[in-house]
Amino acid sequence: MRRARGLLGMVPPLLVGAAVAGAAEMSAGLLLYSTEGFLPALTLILTVETGALAVGLWSGSLQLGEGVVEQVRRRWLFALVTFAVAAAFSTGMTFLDELLTGGIGQGLGLAFLGSLPLFALGSLLGAMARSEGVVAPAATTVGFPAVVGLAVGFLLTGGVLLPNMAPYTLYLVCLTALSGGALLQGWVLDARPTERLLDFQWTARGELKAAEWLRGSEATVRRVLLENGRMRGAEDLAGAPGREWERAVLAALRGAGKYPGAVLYVGGGSGTLARFLLGDFPEGRIVIIEGSSELVLMARKHLHAFLGWGGVQLHIGDPWALVEEMAGGFPLVLIDGGVLPVHGRLPWVPPGGWRDLERLAGPSGSVVLGGIGRGSGEGGAPLEAFMDMASAAFPRVAYYEGGEEGFFLMSGPEAPFWSPALPGFHVTALKEG
């Protein structure tokens, strides 16, 4: 489904490009039929229409204080209205033949048949480009399918439609295509969350913000913490974990029915998973290492209230330095990849870090490294190299792939076995030895 949305996301800009070509070629043809000076008229028409397209592209990139999806929706509506007006104007062309030979008629024709539709379509393409990557990564680019649609539109308009259709029919064809494109893009964008900023500040580690994500017609809301654009915490409005890998860890522990006794969570400053672990196993011991105190304070302010912070050992500072100083005895070590530096698409673990994790977990312990972006575990040298480094310290290394993210599970020789299929995840890479 995700791949289908990505591919179909190329169709709306392609249809917009085809409509640009149709409107430009049809308006030029209609106006030039009644113009004596072909070259001056052609120059004026192309200049005005491409200028209108450029201004539309620029205006589409402006932030108007609304959500990006809402801005795209309004520009689709504007484009549909302009093509309906163009269809109506071209229908009355037979009554305006005499007027079109004068400046007023030509100006009206240039405005309603070409300039206004191209401005509307340019504004729509500009808004589409802004919508890519606002929260979720860009599924497609806008420029390539739009230019392809432009070429296809010129070919179809000049080779098929103009010789065989009345002018208003061509505008109605474009209007129908744009209506379909609007519906299709609405379906594509429905799966992508829109963002409402709740809090923002700069820290020694970079940009930190809290935001609320709303996902389309499902009306599902998550509150998230982002550090330099990387997810550091997420909850739904009921306070349940909003990250897949944290839910999978909870499911694995609940399925085993036995709490490991002590948990070290590197990067657990959001407090979400700690809150659920203490709720399920109130006698447990939880130690959290976090990179910045600002993140912890922002989590307490914007995420679900966690009254058990007093029962958690919290250490603030450089994660790997604190891991190196920490004493062992944690049958479960959790690491949020978002707190670590990134090498390529995978978190960076220093050479001595693997031995520190092995020491902390012990022979019967497990280490979970979560918050890995989707696609990072799709084979290749980086994944193999990462698993090779981990297997130097742990005899069993598995990579679990999920819908939006993945996680690594490194197990000691006496560690309990985790199922290869957890809710929303399954093992896609395994190294034993």
N, C-alpha and C positions, 0 to 999 in steps of 0.2 A: 504493500500500500504506500509506503514512504517513497519507494522508487517511482511508482506510478504518478504520485503527486509531483515529484520532481520533473519527470518528463512532460507531463501535461502542463506544468507551469510554464513551459516554453510556448505553448499555443496562444495564450492571450496577447503577448507582445507581437507574435507573428501576425495575428489577425489585425492588430492595430497598425502594423507596418503595411499590410495589404490595403487597409482602409485609407492610409495616408496616400498611397500611390493612386488609389481609385479617385479620391477627392481631387488630388492635384491634376491628374490627367484629364478627368472629366471637366473640371472647371476651366482648364486651359483650352480644351477643345471647344467648349461652348462659347467662351469669350472670343477665341480667335476666329471662329466661323464668321463673326460679324465685325471683324476688325480689319481695316485695310493695311495698316503697317504691321506685318507679321513679326518681324524681329524686335522692334521696340515693344510691342505688346507682350511678346514672349518673355523678354527681359524683365519687364515690369511685373508680370505675373509670377515668374520664378523667384524674383527678389522678394516680393511681398510675402509670398507663401512660405518660402524657406525662412524668412525672418520671423513670420508668425510661429513656425514650428520651433525655431530656436528660442523665442521668448517663452513659448509653452514649456519646453524642456527646462528652462531656467526656473520658471514659476513652480513647476512640479517638484523641484528640489527644495523649496522653501518649507520651513516648519511653521504651520499655522496654528499651533496650540492644540491640535487634535491628535488622536492616535493615528499611526500611519495607515492602518487598515481602513479607518474611516475616511482619511484623505483620498485613498485610492477609490473607495466606493463613490465619493462625491464626484471625482473626476470621470469615472465611468458614466455616471448619470449626466454630467455636462456634455460628454462626447456624444451620447445617445441623443440628447436634445438638439445639439448642433446638426447632426445628420438628419434628424426629422425636419428641422427648419430648411436644410439644404434641399431635401426631397420636395418639400412644399414649394420652395422658391423655383426649383427647376421645373416643377409641374406647370407653373404659370409663365414659363419662358415664352410660350407661343403668343402671349398677350403683351410681351415686353420687347418684341423684336425691334421696334422703332426706338424705344428708350435705350436699348443696349448699344446703339450706335453712338450715343452721347456719353459724356463723362459720368453723369449720375447713374445711368444704368450699368455701365461697366464697373463703376465703384461698388454698387450694390452687389453685382454678380461676383466680383472678386472677394467681397467681404463674406457673403453668405455661402458661396459655393466652394471657396478654397481657404481663405485666411482663417475664418472662425473655426471650421472643422480641423484644420491643421494645428491651430493653437491649442484646441481642446485635446487633440491626440498627443501633441508634444507634452502638454502638461500631464497627461495620463502616463506617458512613458517615463517622465521624470519622477513621478510619484512611485511607479513600479520599481525604479532603480533604488529609491530610498527604502522601499519595503524589504528589499533583500538584505538579510543579515541584521535586522534590527534586534532580534532576540535569538532566533535560530539561525544557523548558517544558511547562506544563500543556496537555495535549491537549484537555481538556474541563473544565467545571465540574461539581461534584457536586450542589450545591443545586438547580439548575433541573431536571435530569432526575429527581431524587429527589422533588421536590414534584409534578411531572407524574405520576410513577408513583403517588404517594399519591392523587391525584385519580382516576386511572384505576382504582386498586385499590378505592377506595370504591365507585365506580360498578359495577364488575364484581362485587364481593362482594355488595353489597346488591341489585343488579338482576338478576344472573344466577346466581351461585354459591349464595348462601344459600337461595334458594327451591327450588333443584333438587338440592342435594348434601347428603350427610351431613357433619357438622362435621369428622370426621377426613379426609374426602376433600378439603375445602378446604385443610387444613393440608398434605396431601400434594401438592396442586397448587402451593402456595407453596414447598414443599420442592423440587419438580422445577424450578420457575422459578429458585430460588436456586442450584441445582446448575448449571443452564445459565449463570447469571450469573457464577458462580465460574470456570467453564471459560473463558468469554469474557474476563473480566478478566485471567485468567492469560495468555491469548494477547496481550492488549493490553499488559500490563506486561512481557511477555517481551522486547519491543523497547526497553525503557527501562532504562538502566543504574542500578545501585545503587552507592552510594559508601561507601568505607572510607577514613577520614581517616588520612593518614600523618604530616603535619606541618602546623603552623600558626604564623604570627607576624604581628605588625603592623609595617608599614614606613612610611616617610614618604609612600609612594604609596597606603597603605591596607592592606586585608586580603590576605594571601598565604598560600596553602596548597597542599600536595601531597596528592593523593588517588589511590586506585585505583578504577577503574570496572569493574564486572562486568556484562555484558549478558546476562541471561536464560539460556535453555537452550543458547545458542551457546557459553557459557563463554568468551567473548572478553574479555580484560582489557586495559585501558589505564591507564597511569600518566599523570596530568595535573598541570599546574601552573595554578592559577587565581589571578588577581589581581583583587580586587574582583568575583569571580564570572565574570570573562571569561577565556577560554582563552588561556594564554600558552605552552603547550608540551604535547605529548602523544606518547607512544610506546607500542607494544605491548611485551609482556614480552621479545621478542627484540631490542628496541631500534629497530625500524623506525618511521618517522614515523607518528604517530597522527592527524595532521591531513590532511584531504583535499587542501587547497591546496598544502601542502608536497610531498606525493607528486606532484601534478600538475606542479609546477616541476621536480622531479627527472626526471619522465618527459619533459618538453619538452627539457631539456638533454641527456638521454641519447639522445633521438630525433634531435636535431641532430648529436650526435656530436662536438660542439666546445664546449669550456669557454669562457665569455666572457672569461676572463683575470683579472678582478677583480670581486668581489662585495661590495657594501655591504648589510648586513642590519640594518635598524633594528628593534629589538625581538627580535633573535635570541638572547637570553641563555640560552634552553634548551639551545643547542648541538646540537640534533638534526640540523637541516639542514646546519649547518656540518660536522658529523662525516661526513655522507654526501658532501658536496661535496669535502672533502679526500680522502676515500676513493676517489672516482672520478677526481679531478683533483688529485693531490698537489702539483703545481707551482703551483696557483692561489693567489691572494691573497684573503683574506677579512677584512673589517673588520666588526665588530659594534658597534652602538650599543644600549645597554640603559639602562632607566630606573632600575634599582636593583641594587645588588650583592647584596642578599639573594636575589633571584630566581636569579641565577647560582649562588650557593652552594647553594640548595635544589635546583636542577637537577643539580648535580654530586653531591649527596647521594642523590637519589632516582631519577634517570634513568640511562640506560645510560652506562657509563664512557666518557669521551671523553678520550683521552690526548693529543689534538692541540691542547689549549687554548694551549699555548706558541706554536703557529704562527698563532694568530689575534690580530689587533689588536682589543682590547676597550676600549671607551670607555663610562664610566658617567656619566650625568648627564641633564639635560633633553634629550629626543630632538631637538626642533626647533632648540634652541640649538646642539647638536653638529652637526646637519646643516648649519646655516648656516656653521659654522666649517670644515667638511670640504672638502678640496681635491677637484677633480673627477677623472674618469678611471675610472668604474665602468660598464662596459657592461651590468651587471645590478644594479639596486637593488631589494632586497626590503624590504617593510614589513609588520610584523605589526600589523594594525589594533588589536589588543588593547592595544598600548602607547600608543595615541593617545587623546586625549579623544574623546567621542562627541557628535555633534550629531544628535538623533533616533536613527535606527538605523544611521547611517553615521559613520565616523571623521571627525574635524575636521582639516582641513589649513589652516593660516593662509594668507592671500593670498600672502605672499612664499615660502611653502613650495613652491608649484608651480614657481616659477622656480629655487629651489635644487635641486629634484629634476631639472629639465631640465638645469641646469648640471652636476650630478654625473653624469648618464647620458650627456650629449653627444648629438650627432645620430644616432649608431648604437646608442644604448643603449635599454634598456627598464626600466620600473618596474612592479613587481608589488605591489599592495596587497591582502594577504590577510587571512584571519580575519574576513570579513564574515558576519554572521549570516544564516541562511536566511530568505528572504523579503524581504531588504533591497533586492534588485534587481528586485522585481516591479513595475516601472514606476512612474509617478507623478512628481510634481514633485520630491521629494527626490533621486531617482536622476538625473533630467534636469539638475537644478541642479548636482549633483556632477560629472556628466560634462561639463557646460558649463565649469565652472571648470578641470577637468583639460585640456580641449581647448584652452584658452587657451595652454597650454604645450606640449602634445603633439598632433601632427596626427592621431593614431589612438588612440582610447580604446575598449576593449572590456570588457564585463562577462561573466564566466564564472559560470554557476550550477551548483552541485553538489547532492549529496543532503543534506548537512548545513550547507554553508556556500558562500560564493562568493568571488571575487576579481576585482579590476580589473587590466587590463593596459594601461599607457600606453606607447606606442612613439614613438621619434624618427623623423624622416623617412627615415633610412638604416638603421633597425633591422631585424634579421631577422624574417621573418614567423612567427608562431606559429599552429599549426593551430587552427581554430575548435572542434575537438573534441579534448579531452584526456581521459585516463582519469578517469571520474566527473564530467566537466564539459563544458559546451557554451556557446557564446556566445548570450546572450539579449538583449543590447543592444550597439549599435555606433554610434560617432560618428566620422566622418572628415571632414577638411576642412583 
